[in-house]
Amino acid sequence: MTTIPILQARRLNVGGVRLYEIGGVLYPSVTSILQVIARPGLVAWARRTTIEVVRAALDGTGGPYAREELEAILEAASREPERVRDRAAGQGSSVHEAVSLALAGEPYPPALAPQVEAALAFLADYGLQALATEVVVVSRAHGYAGTCDLVAEGRDGLVVADWKSGGLWPEHALQLGAYAIAIEEMTGLPVGAAYLVGLRPDGGYEAKGVRLEEARPAFIFALGLWRALRGELYG
């Protein structure tokens, strides 16, 4: 069975960029790098969410409203997209932790049993044996780090997977490309397959295979753009 190296890392957030400190070196996170990719649909969602909060707060009576009331409504509305996003992120983290506990044979919150069962069903259906979960990975050659939800072994050799409790977006494929590059660098072994796996609260799952031969270079292009927009390409 392949052994996946365990790295000691400290997570930091500097100026809104998530970083990993590994061996005294700071590496930007894969997820921070991929924020360089525009998501017009997300912008539209945030706008709709903000408007709905304002509409609900203005109860249809037509006012009049005191200035303080309007300022409070606008403040709450402006924060609502972040609140919803953070709640979803917290739910996703809880699901990841529950799956890791289950794979380690440890108890996990019963409320998350459907998502855990979905993850276990995916592994069984695809003939995968979990090697490690929540794995800190680093590419010193390219200068980035991240946390891979699952490294497994199957008929294709090493396999990486990422659990999602929300939507499956195109840029998630680049995320798995990044993890594959890093794990290949760390182990000296090829990653033969990658899957994006949506875990549903009804106990089902949706698995999408990633074309790594395209996802790897696509992530490197995104990394180059991220660095360029930060001004790192100036002499």
C-alpha positions as CSV (number, residue, x, y, z in Angstrom):
1,M,0.0,0.0,0.0
2,T,1.3,3.5,-0.9
3,T,2.3,5.7,2.0
4,I,1.3,9.4,1.7
5,P,3.7,11.8,3.4
6,I,2.3,13.7,6.4
7,L,3.3,17.3,6.4
8,Q,3.3,19.7,9.3
9,A,1.7,22.9,8.3
10,R,0.4,26.1,9.9
11,R,-2.5,27.9,8.3
12,L,-2.6,31.6,8.0
13,N,-4.7,34.3,6.5
14,V,-2.9,37.4,5.3
15,G,-4.8,40.1,3.5
16,G,-7.6,37.8,2.6
17,V,-5.1,35.2,1.1
18,R,-5.0,31.8,2.8
19,L,-1.5,30.6,3.2
20,Y,0.3,27.4,4.4
21,E,3.6,27.7,6.3
22,I,5.5,24.5,5.6
23,G,9.1,24.2,6.6
24,G,9.4,27.9,7.2
25,V,8.1,28.8,3.7
26,L,4.8,30.4,3.0
27,Y,2.7,28.9,0.1
28,P,-0.6,30.3,-1.2
29,S,-3.6,27.9,-0.9
30,V,-5.1,26.3,-4.0
31,T,-8.5,27.8,-3.1
32,S,-7.2,31.3,-2.8
33,I,-5.4,31.0,-6.1
34,L,-8.6,29.9,-7.9
35,Q,-10.5,32.9,-6.7
36,V,-8.8,34.6,-9.7
37,I,-11.4,32.9,-11.8
38,A,-14.5,35.1,-12.4
39,R,-17.8,33.6,-11.4
40,P,-20.6,35.9,-12.8
41,G,-23.2,33.5,-11.5
42,L,-22.0,34.0,-8.0
43,V,-22.1,37.8,-8.4
44,A,-25.7,37.6,-9.6
45,W,-26.6,35.3,-6.7
46,A,-25.1,37.8,-4.2
47,R,-27.1,40.6,-5.8
48,R,-30.4,38.7,-5.6
49,T,-29.7,37.7,-2.0
50,T,-29.1,41.3,-1.0
51,I,-32.2,42.5,-2.8
52,E,-34.4,39.8,-1.1
53,V,-33.3,40.9,2.3
54,V,-34.2,44.5,1.6
55,R,-37.5,43.5,0.1
56,A,-38.4,41.3,3.2
57,A,-37.4,44.1,5.6
58,L,-39.5,46.7,3.8
59,D,-42.7,45.1,4.9
60,G,-44.8,46.6,2.1
61,T,-46.4,49.3,4.2
62,G,-44.7,51.9,2.2
63,G,-43.0,53.6,5.1
64,P,-42.1,56.1,6.2
65,Y,-38.9,54.7,7.5
66,A,-36.4,56.4,9.8
67,R,-32.9,56.9,8.5
68,E,-31.6,54.6,11.2
69,E,-34.0,51.8,10.1
70,L,-32.9,52.1,6.5
71,E,-29.2,52.0,7.4
72,A,-29.8,48.9,9.6
73,I,-31.7,47.2,6.7
74,L,-28.9,48.0,4.2
75,E,-26.2,46.8,6.6
76,A,-28.0,43.5,7.2
77,A,-28.6,43.1,3.4
78,S,-24.9,43.8,2.6
79,R,-23.8,41.1,5.0
80,E,-26.3,38.4,4.0
81,P,-24.4,36.9,1.1
82,E,-21.3,36.4,3.3
83,R,-23.4,35.0,6.1
84,V,-25.0,32.4,3.7
85,R,-21.6,31.6,2.2
86,D,-20.0,31.1,5.7
87,R,-22.8,28.9,6.8
88,A,-22.4,26.7,3.7
89,A,-18.7,26.6,4.3
90,G,-19.2,25.5,7.9
91,Q,-21.6,22.8,6.8
92,G,-19.0,21.6,4.2
93,S,-16.3,21.5,6.8
94,S,-18.5,19.4,9.1
95,V,-19.2,16.9,6.4
96,H,-15.5,16.6,5.5
97,E,-14.7,16.0,9.2
98,A,-17.5,13.4,9.5
99,V,-16.3,11.4,6.5
100,S,-12.7,11.5,7.8
101,L,-13.9,10.2,11.2
102,A,-15.9,7.4,9.6
103,L,-13.0,6.3,7.4
104,A,-10.9,6.2,10.6
105,G,-13.5,4.0,12.3
106,E,-14.4,6.8,14.7
107,P,-17.9,8.0,15.7
108,Y,-19.3,11.0,13.8
109,P,-22.4,13.2,14.2
110,P,-25.5,11.1,13.4
111,A,-27.1,14.1,11.6
112,L,-24.4,13.8,8.9
113,A,-24.9,10.0,8.4
114,P,-26.5,10.5,4.9
115,Q,-23.5,12.3,3.6
116,V,-21.1,9.9,5.2
117,E,-23.0,6.9,3.7
118,A,-22.8,8.7,0.3
119,A,-19.0,9.0,0.6
120,L,-18.7,5.3,1.6
121,A,-21.0,4.3,-1.3
122,F,-18.8,6.2,-3.7
123,L,-15.6,4.4,-2.5
124,A,-17.3,1.0,-2.8
125,D,-18.9,1.7,-6.2
126,Y,-15.5,2.8,-7.6
127,G,-13.4,0.1,-6.0
128,L,-11.3,2.6,-4.0
129,Q,-9.3,2.1,-0.8
130,A,-8.8,5.2,1.2
131,L,-5.1,6.0,2.0
132,A,-5.4,9.3,3.7
133,T,-8.0,12.1,4.3
134,E,-7.6,15.9,4.7
135,V,-4.1,15.6,3.4
136,V,-1.9,18.7,3.3
137,V,-0.1,18.8,-0.1
138,V,2.5,21.1,-1.4
139,S,4.2,21.7,-4.7
140,R,7.5,23.3,-4.0
141,A,8.3,23.3,-7.8
142,H,5.2,25.5,-8.5
143,G,4.9,27.3,-5.1
144,Y,1.5,26.4,-3.7
145,A,-0.2,24.2,-1.1
146,G,-3.6,22.9,-0.2
147,T,-5.7,20.3,1.5
148,C,-6.9,17.3,-0.5
149,D,-10.0,15.7,0.9
150,L,-9.1,12.1,-0.1
151,V,-6.2,10.2,-1.5
152,A,-7.1,6.6,-2.4
153,E,-5.8,3.7,-4.4
154,G,-7.7,1.9,-7.1
155,R,-7.3,0.2,-10.4
156,D,-6.0,3.4,-11.9
157,G,-3.3,3.7,-9.2
158,L,-3.4,6.8,-7.0
159,V,-6.8,8.6,-7.0
160,V,-7.7,12.0,-5.6
161,A,-11.2,13.1,-4.7
162,D,-12.8,16.3,-3.4
163,W,-16.1,16.2,-1.4
164,K,-18.6,18.9,-2.1
165,S,-21.8,19.5,-0.1
166,G,-22.9,22.3,-2.4
167,G,-22.7,22.9,-6.1
168,L,-20.2,21.4,-8.5
169,W,-18.4,24.2,-10.4
170,P,-16.1,24.0,-13.4
171,E,-13.1,25.5,-11.4
172,H,-13.3,22.6,-9.0
173,A,-11.6,20.5,-11.7
174,L,-8.6,22.8,-11.6
175,Q,-8.5,22.3,-7.8
176,L,-8.1,18.5,-8.3
177,G,-5.5,19.2,-11.0
178,A,-3.5,21.2,-8.5
179,Y,-3.7,18.4,-5.9
180,A,-2.7,15.8,-8.5
181,I,0.5,17.8,-9.4
182,A,1.4,18.2,-5.7
183,I,0.8,14.5,-4.8
184,E,2.8,13.3,-7.8
185,E,5.7,15.6,-6.7
186,M,5.5,14.4,-3.1
187,T,5.3,10.7,-3.8
188,G,7.0,10.3,-7.2
189,L,4.0,8.3,-8.4
190,P,1.4,9.2,-11.0
191,V,-2.2,10.1,-10.1
192,G,-4.3,8.1,-12.4
193,A,-7.8,9.5,-11.7
194,A,-9.6,12.3,-9.9
195,Y,-13.2,12.8,-8.9
196,L,-15.4,15.6,-7.8
197,V,-18.0,14.1,-5.5
198,G,-21.2,15.9,-4.5
199,L,-22.5,14.4,-1.2
200,R,-26.3,14.9,-0.9
201,P,-28.3,15.0,2.3
202,D,-30.6,12.2,0.9
203,G,-27.6,9.8,1.0
204,G,-26.9,9.9,-2.7
205,Y,-23.9,11.2,-4.5
206,E,-22.9,12.7,-7.9
207,A,-19.3,11.8,-9.1
208,K,-17.6,13.6,-11.9
209,G,-14.4,12.3,-13.3
210,V,-11.8,15.0,-14.0
211,R,-9.6,15.0,-17.2
212,L,-6.3,15.5,-15.4
213,E,-4.3,15.9,-18.6
214,E,-6.3,19.2,-19.0
215,A,-6.9,20.1,-15.4
216,R,-3.2,20.2,-14.5
217,P,-2.1,22.8,-17.0
218,A,-5.3,24.7,-16.5
219,F,-4.4,25.2,-12.9
220,I,-0.9,26.3,-13.7
221,F,-2.3,28.9,-16.1
222,A,-4.6,30.1,-13.2
223,L,-1.6,30.2,-10.9
224,G,0.3,32.4,-13.4
225,L,-2.6,34.8,-13.8
226,W,-3.0,35.0,-10.0
227,R,0.6,35.9,-9.6
228,A,0.5,38.4,-12.5
229,L,-2.5,40.2,-11.0
230,R,-0.7,40.5,-7.6
231,G,2.2,42.3,-9.4
232,E,4.6,39.4,-8.8
233,L,5.8,39.5,-12.4
234,Y,7.5,42.9,-12.2
235,G,11.3,42.9,-12.1
